């Protein structure tokens, strides 16, 4: 795995060391053209960015991350290891960086679906949904080293924000998995745009998510666009920020036309709003 340094001017997401948030962990000075340290959270490699002359691990925290103490495994770049007086190997030089994840209580949302077949699944639909969920999880763990990951997103559709990230959802009164994305209600057929540049990793038509596009921004950062009416890109396409990926729709499990936008960081679905430009978020 080759990890390249990001540009010096990387704008980082807002730090929120809570389930569904992003922890920013300083990893030491970034000097000259030196390669960044490498970092892992559990099994997943972690994005490392350069900010104000230091390396910062940008760690995605899944909604089911238990609050409390966690550790990042950090390995210095090969050049630093070779120059160390002890001449130790890379494996011996690994360190652990401890950090704390706070608790966060997200609000509840109650949704009524007239089509109960999307709530109480038949055996065939359940089997299909489970297969798709496994495939989606595999896509979310995708890693591609890149030296130009853009961490400052634009909103991918114009419309009314109707569902915040993290909502604890009840469908027809029954508790379901929390809302791991950001919903924007918009007219069917309005454009869905790439929130940052990247490469289309996959597209598919899923039971819950409907017509869906995955864009890989590099270094474990991905965006997922769901419930589309039409998809205009295919796997392997390079897309620029603002490029149309498809049209807003209500395919899959949706109560009306909207874009469900998910953001994945080191395999974890995190709050997309942390990546949107806001006052005080610029370096
Ligand atoms: Zn949604």
py3Dmol code that shows the C-alpha trace and the ligand (Angstrom):
import py3Dmol

protein = """\
ATOM      1  CA  UNK A   1       0.000   0.000   0.000  1.00  0.00           C
ATOM      2  CA  UNK A   2       1.472   3.330  -1.103  1.00  0.00           C
ATOM      3  CA  UNK A   3       0.370   6.395   0.803  1.00  0.00           C
ATOM      4  CA  UNK A   4       1.131   9.787  -0.673  1.00  0.00           C
ATOM      5  CA  UNK A   5       1.094  13.111   1.166  1.00  0.00           C
ATOM      6  CA  UNK A   6      -1.890  15.357   0.595  1.00  0.00           C
ATOM      7  CA  UNK A   7      -1.339  18.959  -0.482  1.00  0.00           C
ATOM      8  CA  UNK A   8      -0.144  21.327   2.238  1.00  0.00           C
ATOM      9  CA  UNK A   9      -3.368  23.321   2.119  1.00  0.00           C
ATOM     10  CA  UNK A  10      -5.787  20.536   2.967  1.00  0.00           C
ATOM     11  CA  UNK A  11      -8.931  21.828   4.670  1.00  0.00           C
ATOM     12  CA  UNK A  12      -9.942  19.251   7.225  1.00  0.00           C
ATOM     13  CA  UNK A  13     -13.462  18.323   8.296  1.00  0.00           C
ATOM     14  CA  UNK A  14     -14.702  19.673  11.613  1.00  0.00           C
ATOM     15  CA  UNK A  15     -13.529  17.521  14.492  1.00  0.00           C
ATOM     16  CA  UNK A  16     -16.252  15.624  16.379  1.00  0.00           C
ATOM     17  CA  UNK A  17     -14.874  12.697  18.337  1.00  0.00           C
ATOM     18  CA  UNK A  18     -18.260  11.031  18.841  1.00  0.00           C
ATOM     19  CA  UNK A  19     -19.995   8.060  17.187  1.00  0.00           C
ATOM     20  CA  UNK A  20     -20.733   9.127  13.592  1.00  0.00           C
ATOM     21  CA  UNK A  21     -18.107  11.870  13.766  1.00  0.00           C
ATOM     22  CA  UNK A  22     -14.496  12.433  12.758  1.00  0.00           C
ATOM     23  CA  UNK A  23     -11.513  12.525  15.135  1.00  0.00           C
ATOM     24  CA  UNK A  24      -8.505  14.653  14.132  1.00  0.00           C
ATOM     25  CA  UNK A  25      -5.331  13.283  15.736  1.00  0.00           C
ATOM     26  CA  UNK A  26      -1.972  15.082  15.353  1.00  0.00           C
ATOM     27  CA  UNK A  27       0.809  12.654  14.395  1.00  0.00           C
ATOM     28  CA  UNK A  28       3.834  14.950  14.569  1.00  0.00           C
ATOM     29  CA  UNK A  29       5.672  17.451  12.373  1.00  0.00           C
ATOM     30  CA  UNK A  30       5.488  17.214   8.581  1.00  0.00           C
ATOM     31  CA  UNK A  31       8.859  18.288   7.261  1.00  0.00           C
ATOM     32  CA  UNK A  32       9.782  19.032   3.657  1.00  0.00           C
ATOM     33  CA  UNK A  33       8.813  16.318   1.221  1.00  0.00           C
ATOM     34  CA  UNK A  34       8.859  13.509   3.801  1.00  0.00           C
ATOM     35  CA  UNK A  35       6.210  10.825   3.392  1.00  0.00           C
ATOM     36  CA  UNK A  36       3.411  10.816   5.974  1.00  0.00           C
ATOM     37  CA  UNK A  37       3.189   8.263   8.740  1.00  0.00           C
ATOM     38  CA  UNK A  38       0.727   5.451   8.090  1.00  0.00           C
ATOM     39  CA  UNK A  39      -2.137   4.809  10.465  1.00  0.00           C
ATOM     40  CA  UNK A  40      -4.793   2.161  11.055  1.00  0.00           C
ATOM     41  CA  UNK A  41      -7.986   2.176  13.116  1.00  0.00           C
ATOM     42  CA  UNK A  42      -8.707  -1.486  13.732  1.00  0.00           C
ATOM     43  CA  UNK A  43      -8.188  -3.252  10.401  1.00  0.00           C
ATOM     44  CA  UNK A  44      -8.797  -0.143   8.311  1.00  0.00           C
ATOM     45  CA  UNK A  45      -6.079   2.183   6.975  1.00  0.00           C
ATOM     46  CA  UNK A  46      -6.731   5.813   7.923  1.00  0.00           C
ATOM     47  CA  UNK A  47      -6.438   9.023   5.893  1.00  0.00           C
ATOM     48  CA  UNK A  48      -3.458  11.162   6.956  1.00  0.00           C
ATOM     49  CA  UNK A  49      -3.413  14.822   5.848  1.00  0.00           C
ATOM     50  CA  UNK A  50      -0.858  17.600   6.204  1.00  0.00           C
ATOM     51  CA  UNK A  51      -2.071  20.718   8.020  1.00  0.00           C
ATOM     52  CA  UNK A  52      -0.016  23.678   9.268  1.00  0.00           C
ATOM     53  CA  UNK A  53       3.248  21.738   9.165  1.00  0.00           C
ATOM     54  CA  UNK A  54       1.996  18.654  10.934  1.00  0.00           C
ATOM     55  CA  UNK A  55       0.477  15.318  10.012  1.00  0.00           C
ATOM     56  CA  UNK A  56      -3.085  14.764  11.145  1.00  0.00           C
ATOM     57  CA  UNK A  57      -4.950  11.447  11.115  1.00  0.00           C
ATOM     58  CA  UNK A  58      -8.547  11.999   9.972  1.00  0.00           C
ATOM     59  CA  UNK A  59     -10.411   9.108  11.587  1.00  0.00           C
ATOM     60  CA  UNK A  60     -13.997   8.159  10.784  1.00  0.00           C
ATOM     61  CA  UNK A  61     -16.010   6.869  13.759  1.00  0.00           C
ATOM     62  CA  UNK A  62     -18.958   4.593  12.975  1.00  0.00           C
ATOM     63  CA  UNK A  63     -22.286   5.204  14.730  1.00  0.00           C
ATOM     64  CA  UNK A  64     -21.768   1.977  16.724  1.00  0.00           C
ATOM     65  CA  UNK A  65     -18.342   3.016  18.040  1.00  0.00           C
ATOM     66  CA  UNK A  66     -18.472   2.548  21.827  1.00  0.00           C
ATOM     67  CA  UNK A  67     -17.703   5.780  23.707  1.00  0.00           C
ATOM     68  CA  UNK A  68     -14.453   5.658  25.674  1.00  0.00           C
ATOM     69  CA  UNK A  69     -10.777   5.142  24.961  1.00  0.00           C
ATOM     70  CA  UNK A  70      -9.626   3.997  21.513  1.00  0.00           C
ATOM     71  CA  UNK A  71      -6.252   3.566  19.842  1.00  0.00           C
ATOM     72  CA  UNK A  72      -4.791   4.308  16.445  1.00  0.00           C
ATOM     73  CA  UNK A  73      -1.851   2.199  15.267  1.00  0.00           C
ATOM     74  CA  UNK A  74       0.768   4.481  13.706  1.00  0.00           C
ATOM     75  CA  UNK A  75       3.833   3.533  11.700  1.00  0.00           C
ATOM     76  CA  UNK A  76       6.436   6.182  10.782  1.00  0.00           C
ATOM     77  CA  UNK A  77       7.326   6.502   7.076  1.00  0.00           C
ATOM     78  CA  UNK A  78      10.186   4.252   5.852  1.00  0.00           C
ATOM     79  CA  UNK A  79      12.648   7.187   5.510  1.00  0.00           C
ATOM     80  CA  UNK A  80      12.260   8.059   9.188  1.00  0.00           C
ATOM     81  CA  UNK A  81      12.809   4.442  10.211  1.00  0.00           C
ATOM     82  CA  UNK A  82      15.985   4.145   8.106  1.00  0.00           C
ATOM     83  CA  UNK A  83      17.416   7.321   9.651  1.00  0.00           C
ATOM     84  CA  UNK A  84      16.735   6.280  13.242  1.00  0.00           C
ATOM     85  CA  UNK A  85      19.953   5.682  15.222  1.00  0.00           C
ATOM     86  CA  UNK A  86      18.813   2.275  16.444  1.00  0.00           C
ATOM     87  CA  UNK A  87      18.196   1.164  12.859  1.00  0.00           C
ATOM     88  CA  UNK A  88      15.100  -0.711  13.910  1.00  0.00           C
ATOM     89  CA  UNK A  89      12.724  -2.217  11.391  1.00  0.00           C
ATOM     90  CA  UNK A  90       9.421  -0.655  10.505  1.00  0.00           C
ATOM     91  CA  UNK A  91       7.389  -3.127  12.543  1.00  0.00           C
ATOM     92  CA  UNK A  92       9.299  -2.313  15.736  1.00  0.00           C
ATOM     93  CA  UNK A  93       8.678   1.400  15.273  1.00  0.00           C
ATOM     94  CA  UNK A  94       4.867   1.215  15.406  1.00  0.00           C
ATOM     95  CA  UNK A  95       3.269   3.281  18.121  1.00  0.00           C
ATOM     96  CA  UNK A  96      -0.230   3.573  19.490  1.00  0.00           C
ATOM     97  CA  UNK A  97      -1.997   6.920  19.743  1.00  0.00           C
ATOM     98  CA  UNK A  98      -4.816   6.896  22.286  1.00  0.00           C
ATOM     99  CA  UNK A  99      -7.884   9.097  21.912  1.00  0.00           C
ATOM    100  CA  UNK A 100     -11.271   9.446  23.526  1.00  0.00           C
ATOM    101  CA  UNK A 101     -14.672   9.061  21.866  1.00  0.00           C
ATOM    102  CA  UNK A 102     -17.463  10.922  23.645  1.00  0.00           C
ATOM    103  CA  UNK A 103     -21.103   9.876  23.818  1.00  0.00           C
ATOM    104  CA  UNK A 104     -23.702  11.455  21.535  1.00  0.00           C
ATOM    105  CA  UNK A 105     -27.464  11.052  21.688  1.00  0.00           C
ATOM    106  CA  UNK A 106     -29.041  11.639  18.279  1.00  0.00           C
ATOM    107  CA  UNK A 107     -32.720  12.620  18.023  1.00  0.00           C
ATOM    108  CA  UNK A 108     -35.441  10.130  17.058  1.00  0.00           C
ATOM    109  CA  UNK A 109     -37.373  10.180  13.779  1.00  0.00           C
ATOM    110  CA  UNK A 110     -40.652   8.342  13.160  1.00  0.00           C
ATOM    111  CA  UNK A 111     -41.454   7.399   9.578  1.00  0.00           C
ATOM    112  CA  UNK A 112     -44.672   5.917   8.210  1.00  0.00           C
ATOM    113  CA  UNK A 113     -44.332   3.827   5.072  1.00  0.00           C
ATOM    114  CA  UNK A 114     -47.515   2.837   3.236  1.00  0.00           C
ATOM    115  CA  UNK A 115     -45.666   0.073   1.403  1.00  0.00           C
ATOM    116  CA  UNK A 116     -45.169  -2.284   4.348  1.00  0.00           C
ATOM    117  CA  UNK A 117     -43.275  -4.734   2.059  1.00  0.00           C
ATOM    118  CA  UNK A 118     -40.253  -2.424   2.508  1.00  0.00           C
ATOM    119  CA  UNK A 119     -40.542  -2.691   6.303  1.00  0.00           C
ATOM    120  CA  UNK A 120     -41.620  -6.291   6.933  1.00  0.00           C
ATOM    121  CA  UNK A 121     -39.540  -8.066   4.330  1.00  0.00           C
ATOM    122  CA  UNK A 122     -40.468 -11.327   2.627  1.00  0.00           C
ATOM    123  CA  UNK A 123     -37.870 -14.127   2.852  1.00  0.00           C
ATOM    124  CA  UNK A 124     -36.767 -13.446  -0.737  1.00  0.00           C
ATOM    125  CA  UNK A 125     -36.427  -9.680  -0.161  1.00  0.00           C
ATOM    126  CA  UNK A 126     -34.562 -10.291   3.104  1.00  0.00           C
ATOM    127  CA  UNK A 127     -32.085 -12.605   1.344  1.00  0.00           C
ATOM    128  CA  UNK A 128     -31.579 -10.021  -1.413  1.00  0.00           C
ATOM    129  CA  UNK A 129     -31.140  -7.165   1.079  1.00  0.00           C
ATOM    130  CA  UNK A 130     -28.605  -9.151   3.141  1.00  0.00           C
ATOM    131  CA  UNK A 131     -26.520  -9.992   0.064  1.00  0.00           C
ATOM    132  CA  UNK A 132     -26.570  -6.340  -0.978  1.00  0.00           C
ATOM    133  CA  UNK A 133     -25.635  -5.086   2.474  1.00  0.00           C
ATOM    134  CA  UNK A 134     -22.554  -7.361   2.414  1.00  0.00           C
ATOM    135  CA  UNK A 135     -21.591  -6.005  -1.017  1.00  0.00           C
ATOM    136  CA  UNK A 136     -22.116  -2.403   0.119  1.00  0.00           C
ATOM    137  CA  UNK A 137     -19.955  -3.007   3.232  1.00  0.00           C
ATOM    138  CA  UNK A 138     -17.194  -4.402   1.002  1.00  0.00           C
ATOM    139  CA  UNK A 139     -17.352  -1.308  -1.247  1.00  0.00           C
ATOM    140  CA  UNK A 140     -17.231   0.960   1.814  1.00  0.00           C
ATOM    141  CA  UNK A 141     -13.902  -0.590   2.900  1.00  0.00           C
ATOM    142  CA  UNK A 142     -12.296   0.253  -0.462  1.00  0.00           C
ATOM    143  CA  UNK A 143      -8.877   1.917  -0.268  1.00  0.00           C
ATOM    144  CA  UNK A 144      -7.093   3.782  -3.049  1.00  0.00           C
ATOM    145  CA  UNK A 145      -4.019   5.850  -2.238  1.00  0.00           C
ATOM    146  CA  UNK A 146      -4.262   9.356  -3.719  1.00  0.00           C
ATOM    147  CA  UNK A 147      -2.324  12.584  -3.300  1.00  0.00           C
ATOM    148  CA  UNK A 148      -5.220  14.934  -4.029  1.00  0.00           C
ATOM    149  CA  UNK A 149      -8.141  13.956  -1.792  1.00  0.00           C
ATOM    150  CA  UNK A 150     -10.497  16.925  -1.387  1.00  0.00           C
ATOM    151  CA  UNK A 151     -11.916  17.102   2.142  1.00  0.00           C
ATOM    152  CA  UNK A 152     -14.060  20.203   1.622  1.00  0.00           C
ATOM    153  CA  UNK A 153     -17.373  19.218   0.035  1.00  0.00           C
ATOM    154  CA  UNK A 154     -20.138  21.059  -1.757  1.00  0.00           C
ATOM    155  CA  UNK A 155     -23.776  20.031  -1.149  1.00  0.00           C
ATOM    156  CA  UNK A 156     -24.567  17.463  -3.885  1.00  0.00           C
ATOM    157  CA  UNK A 157     -28.185  18.536  -4.525  1.00  0.00           C
ATOM    158  CA  UNK A 158     -30.231  21.701  -4.173  1.00  0.00           C
ATOM    159  CA  UNK A 159     -33.211  21.248  -1.917  1.00  0.00           C
ATOM    160  CA  UNK A 160     -34.543  21.140   1.598  1.00  0.00           C
ATOM    161  CA  UNK A 161     -32.612  19.200   4.211  1.00  0.00           C
ATOM    162  CA  UNK A 162     -35.133  16.661   5.522  1.00  0.00           C
ATOM    163  CA  UNK A 163     -33.124  14.091   7.444  1.00  0.00           C
ATOM    164  CA  UNK A 164     -30.031  14.733   9.457  1.00  0.00           C
ATOM    165  CA  UNK A 165     -27.327  12.190  10.036  1.00  0.00           C
ATOM    166  CA  UNK A 166     -27.655   9.928  13.062  1.00  0.00           C
ATOM    167  CA  UNK A 167     -31.440  10.034  13.566  1.00  0.00           C
ATOM    168  CA  UNK A 168     -32.664   6.978  15.496  1.00  0.00           C
ATOM    169  CA  UNK A 169     -35.378   5.765  13.155  1.00  0.00           C
ATOM    170  CA  UNK A 170     -38.659   4.019  13.705  1.00  0.00           C
ATOM    171  CA  UNK A 171     -40.449   2.683  10.610  1.00  0.00           C
ATOM    172  CA  UNK A 172     -44.165   2.205  11.268  1.00  0.00           C
ATOM    173  CA  UNK A 173     -43.326   2.156  14.975  1.00  0.00           C
ATOM    174  CA  UNK A 174     -40.522  -0.434  14.811  1.00  0.00           C
ATOM    175  CA  UNK A 175     -36.927   0.521  15.659  1.00  0.00           C
ATOM    176  CA  UNK A 176     -34.565   0.235  12.683  1.00  0.00           C
ATOM    177  CA  UNK A 177     -30.924   1.069  12.032  1.00  0.00           C
ATOM    178  CA  UNK A 178     -29.985   4.727  12.561  1.00  0.00           C
ATOM    179  CA  UNK A 179     -29.914   7.165   9.659  1.00  0.00           C
ATOM    180  CA  UNK A 180     -26.298   7.015   8.476  1.00  0.00           C
ATOM    181  CA  UNK A 181     -26.557   9.759   5.860  1.00  0.00           C
ATOM    182  CA  UNK A 182     -27.959  13.154   5.027  1.00  0.00           C
ATOM    183  CA  UNK A 183     -31.274  13.611   3.175  1.00  0.00           C
ATOM    184  CA  UNK A 184     -32.036  16.417   0.755  1.00  0.00           C
ATOM    185  CA  UNK A 185     -35.587  16.602  -0.613  1.00  0.00           C
ATOM    186  CA  UNK A 186     -35.633  17.777  -4.215  1.00  0.00           C
ATOM    187  CA  UNK A 187     -37.877  17.435  -7.239  1.00  0.00           C
ATOM    188  CA  UNK A 188     -37.586  14.195  -9.133  1.00  0.00           C
ATOM    189  CA  UNK A 189     -35.167  14.738 -12.011  1.00  0.00           C
ATOM    190  CA  UNK A 190     -33.096  17.471 -10.418  1.00  0.00           C
ATOM    191  CA  UNK A 191     -29.334  16.934 -10.692  1.00  0.00           C
ATOM    192  CA  UNK A 192     -27.179  15.034  -8.206  1.00  0.00           C
ATOM    193  CA  UNK A 193     -23.638  16.378  -8.327  1.00  0.00           C
ATOM    194  CA  UNK A 194     -20.291  15.044  -7.094  1.00  0.00           C
ATOM    195  CA  UNK A 195     -19.492  16.809  -3.792  1.00  0.00           C
ATOM    196  CA  UNK A 196     -15.766  16.434  -4.545  1.00  0.00           C
ATOM    197  CA  UNK A 197     -13.707  14.947  -7.350  1.00  0.00           C
ATOM    198  CA  UNK A 198     -13.019  11.243  -7.479  1.00  0.00           C
ATOM    199  CA  UNK A 199     -13.456   8.024  -9.387  1.00  0.00           C
ATOM    200  CA  UNK A 200     -16.785   6.190  -9.682  1.00  0.00           C
ATOM    201  CA  UNK A 201     -16.208   2.979  -7.730  1.00  0.00           C
ATOM    202  CA  UNK A 202     -19.513   1.277  -8.519  1.00  0.00           C
ATOM    203  CA  UNK A 203     -23.171   1.796  -9.226  1.00  0.00           C
ATOM    204  CA  UNK A 204     -26.055  -0.541  -8.549  1.00  0.00           C
ATOM    205  CA  UNK A 205     -29.773  -0.861  -7.917  1.00  0.00           C
ATOM    206  CA  UNK A 206     -30.424  -1.994  -4.355  1.00  0.00           C
ATOM    207  CA  UNK A 207     -33.525  -3.023  -2.417  1.00  0.00           C
ATOM    208  CA  UNK A 208     -33.211  -0.298   0.247  1.00  0.00           C
ATOM    209  CA  UNK A 209     -30.908   2.273  -1.370  1.00  0.00           C
ATOM    210  CA  UNK A 210     -32.383   2.115  -4.873  1.00  0.00           C
ATOM    211  CA  UNK A 211     -30.219   3.273  -7.764  1.00  0.00           C
ATOM    212  CA  UNK A 212     -26.924   4.175  -6.114  1.00  0.00           C
ATOM    213  CA  UNK A 213     -23.536   5.605  -7.099  1.00  0.00           C
ATOM    214  CA  UNK A 214     -20.320   5.213  -5.080  1.00  0.00           C
ATOM    215  CA  UNK A 215     -17.597   7.817  -5.669  1.00  0.00           C
ATOM    216  CA  UNK A 216     -14.110   7.129  -4.325  1.00  0.00           C
ATOM    217  CA  UNK A 217     -12.321  10.361  -3.307  1.00  0.00           C
ATOM    218  CA  UNK A 218      -9.149   8.468  -2.332  1.00  0.00           C
ATOM    219  CA  UNK A 219      -7.545   7.398   0.955  1.00  0.00           C
ATOM    220  CA  UNK A 220     -10.660   5.665   2.260  1.00  0.00           C
ATOM    221  CA  UNK A 221     -13.001   8.656   1.717  1.00  0.00           C
ATOM    222  CA  UNK A 222     -16.092   7.806  -0.336  1.00  0.00           C
ATOM    223  CA  UNK A 223     -19.492   9.308  -1.085  1.00  0.00           C
ATOM    224  CA  UNK A 224     -22.654   7.283  -1.661  1.00  0.00           C
ATOM    225  CA  UNK A 225     -25.679   8.746  -3.490  1.00  0.00           C
ATOM    226  CA  UNK A 226     -28.945   6.790  -3.133  1.00  0.00           C
ATOM    227  CA  UNK A 227     -32.528   6.632  -4.459  1.00  0.00           C
ATOM    228  CA  UNK A 228     -31.537   8.101  -7.844  1.00  0.00           C
ATOM    229  CA  UNK A 229     -34.032   8.203 -10.693  1.00  0.00           C
ATOM    230  CA  UNK A 230     -31.270   7.822 -13.250  1.00  0.00           C
ATOM    231  CA  UNK A 231     -27.506   7.216 -13.109  1.00  0.00           C
ATOM    232  CA  UNK A 232     -25.334   9.041 -15.675  1.00  0.00           C
ATOM    233  CA  UNK A 233     -21.899   7.589 -14.797  1.00  0.00           C
ATOM    234  CA  UNK A 234     -20.315   4.172 -14.632  1.00  0.00           C
ATOM    235  CA  UNK A 235     -17.568   2.458 -12.649  1.00  0.00           C
ATOM    236  CA  UNK A 236     -14.124   3.774 -13.550  1.00  0.00           C
ATOM    237  CA  UNK A 237     -15.295   7.245 -14.633  1.00  0.00           C
ATOM    238  CA  UNK A 238     -13.256  10.144 -13.255  1.00  0.00           C
ATOM    239  CA  UNK A 239     -15.614  12.872 -12.013  1.00  0.00           C
ATOM    240  CA  UNK A 240     -14.914  16.475 -11.068  1.00  0.00           C
ATOM    241  CA  UNK A 241     -16.486  18.429  -8.209  1.00  0.00           C
ATOM    242  CA  UNK A 242     -19.941  19.579  -9.268  1.00  0.00           C
ATOM    243  CA  UNK A 243     -20.271  17.082 -12.129  1.00  0.00           C
ATOM    244  CA  UNK A 244     -23.720  15.563 -12.570  1.00  0.00           C
ATOM    245  CA  UNK A 245     -23.809  11.911 -11.524  1.00  0.00           C
ATOM    246  CA  UNK A 246     -27.504  11.335 -12.119  1.00  0.00           C
ATOM    247  CA  UNK A 247     -30.961  12.584 -11.172  1.00  0.00           C
ATOM    248  CA  UNK A 248     -32.852  12.719  -7.892  1.00  0.00           C
ATOM    249  CA  UNK A 249     -35.534  10.040  -7.565  1.00  0.00           C
ATOM    250  CA  UNK A 250     -37.221   7.751  -5.065  1.00  0.00           C
ATOM    251  CA  UNK A 251     -35.976   4.321  -6.091  1.00  0.00           C
ATOM    252  CA  UNK A 252     -35.591   1.767  -3.283  1.00  0.00           C
ATOM    253  CA  UNK A 253     -37.128   2.473   0.136  1.00  0.00           C
ATOM    254  CA  UNK A 254     -38.113   6.148   0.006  1.00  0.00           C
ATOM    255  CA  UNK A 255     -41.234   8.072   0.986  1.00  0.00           C
ATOM    256  CA  UNK A 256     -40.674  10.743  -1.666  1.00  0.00           C
ATOM    257  CA  UNK A 257     -38.044  12.017  -4.098  1.00  0.00           C
ATOM    258  CA  UNK A 258     -34.855  12.885  -2.232  1.00  0.00           C
ATOM    259  CA  UNK A 259     -31.133  12.332  -2.268  1.00  0.00           C
ATOM    260  CA  UNK A 260     -29.716  10.221   0.538  1.00  0.00           C
ATOM    261  CA  UNK A 261     -26.039  11.173   0.711  1.00  0.00           C
ATOM    262  CA  UNK A 262     -23.648   9.025   2.694  1.00  0.00           C
ATOM    263  CA  UNK A 263     -19.985   9.737   3.454  1.00  0.00           C
ATOM    264  CA  UNK A 264     -17.601   6.916   4.322  1.00  0.00           C
ATOM    265  CA  UNK A 265     -14.234   7.389   6.006  1.00  0.00           C
ATOM    266  CA  UNK A 266     -12.017   4.381   6.815  1.00  0.00           C
ATOM    267  CA  UNK A 267     -15.047   2.133   6.344  1.00  0.00           C
ATOM    268  CA  UNK A 268     -17.269   4.132   8.726  1.00  0.00           C
ATOM    269  CA  UNK A 269     -20.351   6.110   7.701  1.00  0.00           C
ATOM    270  CA  UNK A 270     -19.856   9.584   9.178  1.00  0.00           C
ATOM    271  CA  UNK A 271     -21.783  12.873   9.236  1.00  0.00           C
ATOM    272  CA  UNK A 272     -21.468  14.533   5.770  1.00  0.00           C
ATOM    273  CA  UNK A 273     -22.114  17.982   7.306  1.00  0.00           C
ATOM    274  CA  UNK A 274     -18.674  17.872   8.973  1.00  0.00           C
ATOM    275  CA  UNK A 275     -17.153  18.193   5.474  1.00  0.00           C
ATOM    276  CA  UNK A 276     -19.232  21.171   4.331  1.00  0.00           C
ATOM    277  CA  UNK A 277     -17.573  24.569   4.364  1.00  0.00           C
ATOM    278  CA  UNK A 278     -18.603  26.572   7.392  1.00  0.00           C
ATOM    279  CA  UNK A 279     -17.404  29.673   9.171  1.00  0.00           C
ATOM    280  CA  UNK A 280     -14.345  28.865  11.240  1.00  0.00           C
ATOM    281  CA  UNK A 281     -13.649  25.682   9.294  1.00  0.00           C
ATOM    282  CA  UNK A 282     -11.029  27.195   6.984  1.00  0.00           C
ATOM    283  CA  UNK A 283      -7.355  27.190   7.761  1.00  0.00           C
TER     284      UNK A 283
END
"""
ligand_1 = """\
1
ZN
Zn -31.527 9.088 4.065
"""
view = py3Dmol.view(width=600, height=400)
view.addModel(protein, "pdb")
view.setStyle({"model": 0}, {"cartoon": {"style": "trace"}})
view.addModel(ligand_1, "xyz")
view.setStyle({"model": 1}, {"stick": {}})
view.zoomTo()
view.show()
